[in-house]
Amino acid sequence: MLPYDQIHPTTLVGIKRLAKTIKKAKGILHAQALDEAAKQAGYQNFRHAQRALSSSAEPGATNGRV
């Protein structure tokens, strides 16, 4: 299994799962772990990841499908 700092999630579920691992490993608050996991995924913080990932999944968005 890869060390958690080498994992780069691409979904909110993946970010949340990674945050749980980080929280246990570092003994930090869940909110802090969410931000750290989101940063590993390439976002500024967890809220930024939520906005970015949920906007691509909004109803009416085709996600490349017609």
Secondary structure as UniProt FT lines:
FT   HELIX           4..6
FT   HELIX           12..26
FT   HELIX           30..40
FT   TURN            41..42
FT   HELIX           46..55
FT   TURN            56..57
FT   TURN            59..60
FT   TURN            63..64
//
